[in-house]
Amino acid sequence: MDKLLPKAWEGLLNSSNFLPVIIQTIERIQDSTWSMEPNRHDNYEMVYMKKGYAVFEISGQKVEMGPNDIVIIKPMQYHKLIVKSESGCEFIVLYFTFENRINGEHAQIPAEDFLNFVSNKGESPYISLKVSPKNEIVVLLNRILKERKSSEPGSEFLNYLLIMELFVLLSRALKMEWENSVKLKSSKLKELIDISINYIHNNFERDISLGDIAKYVFLSPSYFTRAFKEQTGMSPISYLLKIRIERAKEMLVDTGLKISDIALSVGFSNQQRFNEMFKKYAGLTPLQYRKQNTR
């Protein structure tokens, strides 16, 4: 089955031991007289409001919902929905969990990016999103509903692919929302850049990339690069190389290690690349630097 998956799904499959599983899908239309007793579930609950207005009360917090709003309620959170529009509400509900690929057991943790965003939300009992009627997430929700009712050959496999794609899109949308919230708070952005700098200092010896650093603070590489440069005056990769070269300078002077060994110990995959970057940043080759600074 894996060989038939597009690269976007393949990446998600490879990034986590847990895969999303839809427990139940419901499409409901409720009038203004409908009431709901507070309840909670073992699974995540995702509600997409198609028409009308309502208020969710989730663990004591009120969340207003209108057309094209999505709310994802975390497991074991008491909640109820109160219809506010006189014409009633129309909404789609998905109950989902995450299945361990190794032993098939269900777990209350999601795929990698989704989990990272939930963690960044702290103790909030829910996550909310605003989408357009033609958003890919909405289109997929409707397709999933349709396919789950279908008895056509291949529907089960197609459902599996649609669910995987839904969580890829959710992950992207949640990441974008997180990034937008950061843009509005300069203090939060500075905090994230400081966190990324600490990450670089603690991991520069490893084979880390721009994507690894950006992912650590849950920002897209392009936005992270711009924000990092605004804060520090250099790109994340330039900063990473600078830290590696500074450490290499210390080792060239303080140790008798071979230059090839120093190159590997500060995160370069080969000596040639190390020599090029060292000369670019220090103005000398590593050997010249050692001779000039060693008595």
SERO-4910 file (N, C-alpha, C, O; in steps of 0.05 Angstrom, whole numbers):
BEGIN
 pado doro    nc1    nc2    nc3   cac1   cac2   cac3    cc1    cc2    cc3    oc1    oc2    oc3
  Met    A     17    -24      0      0      0      0     17     25      0     11     45    -14
  Asp    A     40     25     16     57     49     18     67     58     -9     70     82    -13
  Lys    A     72     39    -28     83     46    -54     64     63    -70     72     77    -89
  Leu    A     38     61    -64     18     76    -79     13    104    -68     -2    119    -80
  Leu    A     25    110    -45     20    136    -32     35    158    -45     59    155    -51
  Pro    A     22    181    -50     37    205    -59     58    213    -39     56    205    -15
  Lys    A     77    230    -47     99    237    -29     90    252     -4    101    247     18
  Ala    A     69    268     -6     59    283     18     50    264     40     56    268     63
  Trp    A     35    243     31     26    223     51     49    206     60     51    198     84
  Glu    A     67    200     41     90    183     48    107    196     70    117    182     88
  Gly    A    110    222     68    125    237     88    113    235    115    127    231    135
  Leu    A     86    237    116     73    235    142     75    207    153     79    203    177
  Leu    A     72    187    136     75    160    145    102    154    158    104    140    178
  Asn    A    123    166    146    150    161    155    157    177    179    177    171    193
  Ser    A    142    198    185    150    217    207    139    209    234    147    220    254
  Ser    A    121    190    235    109    183    261    101    154    262     95    142    242
  Asn    A    101    143    286     91    116    290     61    115    293     50     93    294
  Phe    A     48    138    293     19    139    298      5    150    273     12    171    263
  Leu    A    -16    137    264    -31    145    241    -60    152    249    -71    139    267
  Pro    A    -72    172    236    -99    180    243   -120    159    235   -118    147    213
  Val    A   -139    154    252   -161    135    247   -188    149    253   -192    158    276
  Ile    A   -206    150    234   -232    162    238   -250    141    252   -254    119    242
  Ile    A   -260    148    276   -277    129    291   -306    131    281   -320    111    278
  Gln    A   -315    156    276   -343    160    268   -345    187    254   -332    206    261
  Thr    A   -363    188    234   -369    214    221   -399    218    223   -415    200    219
  Ile    A   -407    243    228   -435    250    231   -441    276    216   -425    295    218
  Glu    A   -463    277    202   -472    302    190   -498    309    203   -517    293    201
  Arg    A   -500    333    215   -524    339    231   -536    366    223   -521    385    215
  Ile    A   -562    367    225   -577    393    222   -594    395    247   -611    378    253
  Gln    A   -590    416    263   -604    420    288   -619    446    288   -608    467    279
  Asp    A   -644    447    298   -658    472    299   -652    486    325   -638    476    342
  Ser    A   -664    510    328   -657    527    351   -667    516    378   -658    525    399
  Thr    A   -685    496    377   -696    484    402   -678    462    412   -682    452    434
  Trp    A   -659    453    396   -642    430    404   -623    437    427   -612    459    427
  Ser    A   -621    419    445   -602    423    467   -585    398    471   -592    376    462
  Met    A   -561    402    483   -542    381    486   -531    380    514   -523    401    525
  Glu    A   -532    357    526   -521    354    553   -491    354    552   -479    343    532
  Pro    A   -477    365    572   -448    364    572   -438    335    570   -448    317    584
  Asn    A   -418    330    554   -407    303    551   -377    304    544   -367    326    539
  Arg    A   -364    282    545   -336    281    537   -330    254    524   -345    235    528
  His    A   -308    253    509   -301    229    494   -272    221    498   -255    238    505
  Asp    A   -266    196    493   -238    186    494   -223    196    470   -198    196    471
  Asn    A   -237    204    449   -224    211    424   -223    241    419   -237    256    434
  Tyr    A   -209    249    399   -211    277    389   -237    280    375   -248    261    363
  Glu    A   -249    304    376   -274    310    362   -269    336    346   -262    356    356
  Met    A   -274    333    320   -271    356    302   -299    364    291   -313    347    281
  Val    A   -305    389    295   -332    399    286   -328    421    265   -314    441    271
  Tyr    A   -340    418    242   -339    438    221   -368    450    218   -386    435    212
  Met    A   -371    476    223   -397    489    221   -402    497    192   -388    515    181
  Lys    A   -422    485    179   -428    491    151   -447    516    150   -442    534    134
  Lys    A   -468    516    166   -487    538    166   -495    544    195   -496    526    212
  Gly    A   -503    569    200   -513    577    225   -492    586    245   -468    587    239
  Tyr    A   -502    592    270   -484    602    291   -490    587    317   -513    580    323
  Ala    A   -469    581    331   -472    566    356   -449    574    375   -430    587    367
  Val    A   -451    566    400   -430    570    420   -423    543    432   -441    528    442
  Phe    A   -398    536    431   -388    512    445   -379    521    472   -365    541    475
  Glu    A   -386    505    492   -374    509    519   -356    485    523   -365    462    526
  Ile    A   -330    490    524   -310    469    526   -294    472    551   -277    490    553
  Ser    A   -298    455    571   -284    456    596   -285    484    608   -264    495    618
  Gly    A   -309    497    607   -312    523    619   -306    546    601   -310    569    609
  Gln    A   -295    541    577   -288    563    559   -309    564    536   -317    543    525
  Lys    A   -318    588    530   -338    592    509   -324    598    482   -306    614    480
  Val    A   -333    583    461   -322    586    435   -344    591    415   -361    573    410
  Glu    A   -346    615    404   -366    622    385   -360    610    358   -337    611    349
  Met    A   -380    598    345   -375    586    319   -396    596    298   -420    598    304
  Gly    A   -385    602    275   -402    611    252   -395    594    228   -379    576    230
  Pro    A   -406    601    205   -400    586    180   -370    585    174   -356    604    176
  Asn    A   -361    560    168   -333    554    161   -313    556    184   -289    558    180
  Asp    A   -324    554    209   -307    552    232   -302    522    238   -320    506    234
  Ile    A   -278    516    247   -272    489    255   -261    489    284   -245    507    291
  Val    A   -270    471    300   -259    468    327   -251    439    331   -266    421    323
  Ile    A   -228    434    342   -219    407    348   -217    405    379   -200    419    391
  Ile    A   -233    388    390   -234    385    419   -216    362    428   -218    340    417
  Lys    A   -199    367    447   -181    346    456   -196    325    472   -218    330    481
  Pro    A   -184    301    475   -198    280    490   -204    287    519   -189    302    531
  Met    A   -226    276    529   -234    278    557   -240    307    566   -236    314    590
  Gln    A   -249    324    548   -257    351    555   -287    353    555   -300    348    534
  Tyr    A   -300    361    577   -329    365    578   -336    388    559   -324    409    559
  His    A   -357    383    543   -366    404    524   -395    400    517   -407    379    519
  Lys    A   -407    422    509   -435    422    498   -437    444    477   -423    463    478
  Leu    A   -456    440    459   -461    459    437   -488    472    441   -508    458    446
  Ile    A   -489    499    440   -514    514    442   -520    528    416   -504    545    408
  Val    A   -542    521    403   -549    533    377   -559    562    382   -576    566    400
  Lys    A   -548    581    367   -555    609    371   -572    620    348   -588    639    353
  Ser    A   -570    610    324   -585    621    301   -614    610    301   -618    586    305
  Glu    A   -633    627    294   -661    618    294   -667    597    273   -684    580    277
  Ser    A   -651    598    251   -655    578    230   -641    552    235   -642    533    219
  Gly    A   -627    550    258   -614    525    265   -585    524    255   -574    544    245
  Cys    A   -573    501    257   -545    497    249   -542    472    233   -557    453    235
  Glu    A   -522    472    215   -515    448    200   -485    445    204   -469    463    198
  Phe    A   -476    421    213   -448    417    218   -440    388    213   -456    370    213
  Ile    A   -414    384    210   -402    358    206   -384    352    230   -369    369    240
  Val    A   -386    328    241   -370    319    264   -354    295    256   -364    276    245
  Leu    A   -328    296    263   -310    273    260   -299    266    287   -288    283    301
  Tyr    A   -301    241    295   -287    231    319   -263    215    309   -265    197    293
  Phe    A   -239    222    319   -215    208    310   -196    203    333   -196    216    353
  Thr    A   -179    184    328   -157    177    346   -132    171    329   -133    176    305
  Phe    A   -111    161    342    -87    154    327    -78    126    334    -76    119    357
  Glu    A    -72    111    313    -66     83    317    -36     78    314    -23     89    296
  Asn    A    -25     62    333      3     55    332      8     37    308     -4     16    306
  Arg    A     27     45    290     33     29    267     45      1    274     42    -18    259
  Ile    A     58      0    297     73    -24    305     54    -45    316     55    -68    307
  Asn    A     37    -37    336     20    -58    348     -9    -54    344    -25    -69    355
  Gly    A    -17    -33    330    -46    -29    324    -62    -17    347    -86    -13    344
  Glu    A    -49    -11    369    -64      1    392    -70     30    387    -54     44    373
  His    A    -92     39    397    -99     68    394    -85     84    416    -81     74    438
  Ala    A    -79    108    409    -65    126    428    -78    154    426    -88    161    405
  Gln    A    -76    169    448    -87    196    448    -66    216    440    -65    238    451
  Ile    A    -49    209    421    -30    228    410    -31    227    380    -37    206    369
  Pro    A    -26    250    367    -29    251    338     -2    249    323     19    245    335
  Ala    A     -4    252    297     20    252    280     37    276    287     28    295    301
  Glu    A     62    275    278     84    292    289     77    322    290     77    334    311
  Asp    A     71    334    267     66    363    266     42    371    283     42    391    297
  Phe    A     21    355    281     -4    360    296      2    360    325     -7    378    340
  Leu    A     18    341    335     25    339    363     41    364    371     37    374    393
  Asn    A     60    372    354     76    396    361     59    420    365     63    436    383
  Phe    A     39    424    348     22    447    350      5    446    375      2    465    390
  Val    A     -6    422    381    -22    418    405     -5    425    430    -15    438    448
  Ser    A     20    416    429     38    422    452     42    452    455     42    462    477
  Asn    A     45    466    433     49    495    434     24    510    444     26    532    454
  Lys    A      1    497    442    -23    509    453    -26    505    483    -45    515    495
  Gly    A     -6    492    495     -7    489    524    -30    472    534    -36    451    523
  Glu    A    -44    483    554    -66    468    566    -93    474    554   -113    465    565
  Ser    A    -95    488    532   -120    494    520   -135    468    513   -123    450    502
  Pro    A   -161    467    520   -176    442    515   -184    438    485   -196    418    478
  Tyr    A   -179    458    469   -188    457    441   -169    473    423   -152    488    432
  Ile    A   -172    469    397   -158    484    376   -179    494    357   -197    478    349
  Ser    A   -178    519    348   -198    529    329   -185    539    303   -162    548    303
  Leu    A   -199    537    282   -190    545    255   -213    559    240   -236    552    244
  Lys    A   -206    579    224   -225    591    206   -217    585    177   -194    590    170
  Val    A   -235    573    162   -229    566    134   -250    578    116   -271    587    125
  Ser    A   -245    577     90   -265    586     70   -282    562     61   -273    539     64
  Pro    A   -305    567     49   -323    545     40   -309    527     20   -316    503     18
  Lys    A   -291    538      4   -277    522    -16   -250    512     -7   -234    502    -23
  Asn    A   -244    515     18   -218    506     29   -215    476     25   -235    461     25
  Glu    A   -191    467     20   -186    439     15   -195    421     38   -203    398     33
  Ile    A   -193    431     62   -201    415     85   -231    409     84   -240    387     89
  Val    A   -247    430     77   -276    427     75   -283    408     52   -300    391     56
  Val    A   -270    411     30   -275    393      7   -269    364     15   -285    346      9
  Leu    A   -247    359     30   -240    332     39   -260    321     59   -268    298     58
  Leu    A   -269    338     77   -289    329     97   -314    319     83   -324    298     90
  Asn    A   -323    333     63   -347    324     48   -342    299     32   -359    281     30
  Arg    A   -318    296     21   -311    272      7   -309    248     25   -317    225     19
  Ile    A   -298    252     49   -296    230     69   -324    221     77   -328    197     79
  Leu    A   -342    240     82   -369    232     88   -382    215     66   -395    195     71
  Lys    A   -378    224     41   -389    210     19   -377    182     16   -392    163     12
  Glu    A   -351    179     18   -338    154     14   -344    134     37   -345    110     32
  Arg    A   -348    144     61   -354    126     83   -381    114     81   -387     93     93
  Lys    A   -398    127     65   -425    116     60   -425     97     35   -445     83     30
  Ser    A   -404     98     20   -403     83     -5   -395     54     -1   -380     47     16
  Ser    A   -407     37    -18   -400      8    -18   -385      1    -44   -382    -23    -50
  Glu    A   -376     21    -59   -362     16    -84   -335      3    -78   -323      7    -57
  Pro    A   -326    -14    -97   -299    -26    -94   -278     -5    -91   -277     15   -106
  Gly    A   -260     -9    -72   -238     10    -68   -244     33    -49   -227     49    -44
  Ser    A   -269     34    -39   -276     57    -22   -260     57      4   -253     79     14
  Glu    A   -255     34     15   -240     33     40   -212     44     37   -202     59     53
  Phe    A   -199     36     15   -172     46      9   -172     76      4   -155     91     14
  Leu    A   -192     85    -12   -194    114    -18   -199    130      8   -188    151     11
  Asn    A   -215    119     26   -220    132     51   -194    135     67   -189    156     79
  Tyr    A   -178    115     66   -152    116     80   -135    139     69   -123    154     85
  Leu    A   -134    141     43   -118    162     31   -129    190     37   -114    209     43
  Leu    A   -156    192     36   -168    218     42   -163    227     71   -158    251     76
  Ile    A   -164    208     89   -159    214    118   -130    223    121   -124    242    136
  Met    A   -111    210    108    -83    218    110    -80    246     99    -66    262    111
  Glu    A    -93    252     76    -90    278     64   -102    299     83    -92    322     85
  Leu    A   -125    293     95   -138    312    114   -119    320    136   -118    344    142
  Phe    A   -104    301    147    -86    309    169    -61    323    159    -49    338    175
  Val    A    -53    318    135    -31    334    123    -40    363    121    -26    381    129
  Leu    A    -64    367    111    -75    394    107    -80    408    134    -75    432    138
  Leu    A    -91    392    153    -95    403    180    -69    413    192    -67    434    204
  Ser    A    -48    396    189    -22    403    200    -12    429    188     -2    446    203
  Arg    A    -15    432    162     -6    457    149    -22    481    158    -11    502    163
  Ala    A    -49    477    160    -66    500    169    -59    508    197    -59    532    204
  Leu    A    -55    488    215    -48    494    243    -21    508    245    -18    526    261
  Lys    A     -2    499    228     24    512    228     22    541    219     35    558    230
  Met    A      5    546    199      1    573    188    -11    590    210     -4    614    213
  Glu    A    -31    579    224    -44    595    245    -25    602    267    -24    624    277
  Trp    A     -8    582    275     13    587    295     32    609    286     39    627    301
  Glu    A     40    607    260     59    627    249     46    655    249     59    674    256
  Asn    A     21    656    241      7    682    241      4    694    268      7    718    272
  Ser    A     -1    677    288     -4    687    316     23    697    326     24    716    341
  Val    A     45    684    317     72    693    325     78    720    312     90    738    325
  Lys    A     70    725    287     75    750    273     63    774    288     74    796    287
  Leu    A     41    769    301     27    791    315     39    797    342     31    816    355
  Lys    A     57    780    351     69    784    378    100    784    375    112    764    374
  Ser    A    111    809    374    140    811    370    155    798    393    177    787    388
  Ser    A    145    799    417    159    787    440    160    757    437    179    744    444
  Lys    A    138    745    427    137    716    422    157    708    401    170    688    403
  Leu    A    158    724    379    176    718    358    205    720    367    222    702    360
  Lys    A    212    740    384    239    742    395    245    718    412    268    707    411
  Glu    A    225    709    427    229    685    444    235    661    427    253    644    434
  Leu    A    221    658    405    226    635    387    253    636    374    266    615    371
  Ile    A    262    660    366    288    662    354    310    656    375    329    642    369
  Asp    A    306    665    400    325    658    421    326    628    426    347    616    431
  Ile    A    302    615    424    301    586    428    316    572    405    330    552    409
  Ser    A    313    583    381    326    571    358    357    574    360    372    556    352
  Ile    A    365    597    371    394    601    375    405    582    395    427    571    391
  Asn    A    391    577    416    400    557    436    401    529    424    419    514    429
  Tyr    A    381    524    406    381    498    393    406    495    375    418    473    375
  Ile    A    414    516    361    438    515    344    462    510    361    479    494    355
  His    A    465    525    384    488    522    401    490    494    413    512    484    417
  Asn    A    467    482    418    467    455    430    470    433    410    475    410    418
  Asn    A    466    439    385    466    417    364    483    422    340    482    408    320
  Phe    A    501    443    341    516    450    317    535    427    308    542    426    285
  Glu    A    542    409    326    560    387    318    545    366    302    558    350    287
  Arg    A    519    366    303    503    346    289    498    356    260    502    379    254
  Asp    A    488    338    243    482    345    216    454    357    214    435    344    204
  Ile    A    450    381    225    424    394    225    422    413    201    441    423    191
  Ser    A    397    416    192    391    433    169    373    457    177    364    458    200
  Leu    A    369    474    158    350    496    162    323    486    170    310    496    188
  Gly    A    314    464    156    288    452    162    286    442    191    266    445    204
  Asp    A    308    431    201    308    420    228    305    443    248    290    441    267
  Ile    A    319    465    244    318    488    262    291    501    262    279    507    283
  Ala    A    280    505    237    253    518    235    232    500    247    214    510    260
  Lys    A    234    474    243    214    456    254    215    456    284    194    452    297
  Tyr    A    238    461    296    240    461    325    223    483    338    213    479    360
  Val    A    220    505    324    203    527    334    177    528    319    162    548    321
  Phe    A    171    508    303    146    504    289    139    528    271    117    538    271
  Leu    A    159    537    255    155    557    235    164    547    208    180    528    206
  Ser    A    153    558    187    162    550    160    190    560    155    197    581    165
  Pro    A    206    545    140    234    553    135    236    582    124    254    597    132
  Ser    A    218    589    105    220    615     92    215    638    112    230    657    114
  Tyr    A    193    635    128    187    656    148    208    657    170    216    678    179
  Phe    A    217    633    179    237    632    200    263    645    191    275    660    206
  Thr    A    271    641    166    296    653    156    294    683    156    312    697    165
  Arg    A    271    694    147    267    724    147    268    735    176    281    755    181
  Ala    A    253    721    194    251    731    221    279    729    235    286    747    250
  Phe    A    293    708    230    319    704    243    338    725    233    353    736    249
  Lys    A    338    731    207    356    751    196    350    779    207    368    795    212
  Glu    A    324    785    211    316    811    222    326    814    251    334    836    259
  Gln    A    326    792    266    334    793    294    365    792    297    375    806    315
  Thr    A    379    777    280    407    773    284    425    786    263    449    788    268
  Gly    A    414    794    241    430    805    219    442    785    201    457    792    182
  Met    A    437    759    205    447    738    188    427    716    186    409    713    202
  Ser    A    431    699    165    412    677    161    418    655    182    440    654    193
  Pro    A    399    637    187    404    615    206    428    598    198    443    589    216
  Ile    A    431    592    172    453    575    164    480    590    167    499    578    175
  Ser    A    480    616    161    505    631    166    512    631    196    535    629    203
  Tyr    A    491    634    213    497    633    242    507    606    250    526    604    266
  Leu    A    495    585    239    504    558    246    533    554    237    549    543    253
  Leu    A    540    563    213    568    560    204    587    576    221    609    568    227
  Lys    A    578    600    229    595    617    246    601    603    272    624    603    281
  Ile    A    581    591    285    586    577    310    605    553    306    622    548    323
  Arg    A    601    539    284    619    516    278    648    525    275    667    513    285
  Ile    A    652    548    260    679    557    255    691    567    281    715    563    285
  Glu    A    676    581    298    687    591    323    696    568    340    717    570    353
  Arg    A    681    547    341    689    523    357    713    510    344    731    501    359
  Ala    A    714    509    318    737    497    304    763    513    310    784    501    314
  Lys    A    761    540    312    784    557    318    795    549    346    820    546    349
  Glu    A    777    545    365    786    537    392    801    510    391    821    507    404
  Met    A    790    491    376    801    465    375    828    464    360    846    449    367
  Leu    A    831    482    340    856    483    325    879    493    343    901    484    340
  Val    A    872    511    361    892    523    379    897    505    404    919    502    413
  Asp    A    875    495    415    877    481    441    882    451    440    889    439    460
  Thr    A    879    439    416    883    410    414    902    404    391    908    421    374
  Gly    A    911    379    391    929    370    370    914    352    350    926    337    335
  Leu    A    887    353    351    871    336    333    877    342    304    883    365    296
  Lys    A    874    322    287    877    326    258    854    344    249    832    345    260
  Ile    A    860    359    228    840    378    217    815    363    207    793    373    210
  Ser    A    819    339    196    796    323    187    778    315    211    754    314    208
  Asp    A    791    309    234    775    302    257    761    326    269    738    323    278
  Ile    A    773    349    268    760    373    278    736    380    260    715    388    270
  Ala    A    740    377    234    718    382    215    693    365    222    671    376    223
  Leu    A    697    340    227    675    322    234    663    329    261    639    327    265
  Ser    A    680    337    280    670    342    307    653    367    310    638    371    329
  Val    A    656    386    290    640    410    291    617    410    271    605    430    266
  Gly    A    612    387    259    588    384    243    591    384    213    571    383    198
  Phe    A    616    384    203    620    383    174    623    354    165    635    338    179
  Ser    A    611    348    142    612    320    133    638    312    120    645    288    118
  Asn    A    654    332    111    680    326     99    699    350    103    690    372    108
  Gln    A    725    344    100    745    365    105    745    387     84    750    410     90
  Gln    A    740    379     59    740    399     37    719    421     42    726    445     40
  Arg    A    695    413     50    674    433     56    683    450     80    679    474     80
  Phe    A    695    437    100    704    452    124    725    472    116    724    495    125
  Asn    A    745    464    100    766    482     91    755    507     77    763    529     81
  Glu    A    735    502     59    723    524     44    709    544     62    712    568     60
  Met    A    692    533     81    677    551     99    695    565    119    691    588    126
  Phe    A    716    551    128    734    563    147    749    587    134    751    608    147
  Lys    A    758    583    110    772    605     96    753    628     91    761    652     93
  Lys    A    728    622     84    708    643     79    704    660    104    702    684    102
  Tyr    A    701    647    127    695    661    152    719    672    167    718    693    180
  Ala    A    742    658    165    766    665    180    787    679    163    805    692    174
  Gly    A    785    677    137    804    689    119    830    674    116    848    682    102
  Leu    A    832    651    129    855    633    128    846    605    126    823    598    132
  Thr    A    864    587    116    857    559    118    860    549    146    873    563    162
  Pro    A    848    527    154    852    517    181    881    513    188    889    519    211
  Leu    A    897    503    170    925    499    176    940    525    180    957    528    199
  Gln    A    934    545    164    946    571    167    938    584    194    954    596    208
  Tyr    A    913    580    201    903    591    227    917    578    250    926    592    269
  Arg    A    921    552    249    934    537    270    963    547    273    972    551    296
  Lys    A    977    550    251   1005    559    252   1008    587    263   1026    592    279
  Gln    A    989    605    256    991    632    265    984    635    295    994    653    308
  Asn    A    968    617    306    958    620    333    968    600    353    959    598    375
  Thr    A    988    584    344   1000    564    362   1030    571    367   1045    575    348
  Arg    A   1037    574    392   1065    580    398   1082    555    398   1106    557    403
***
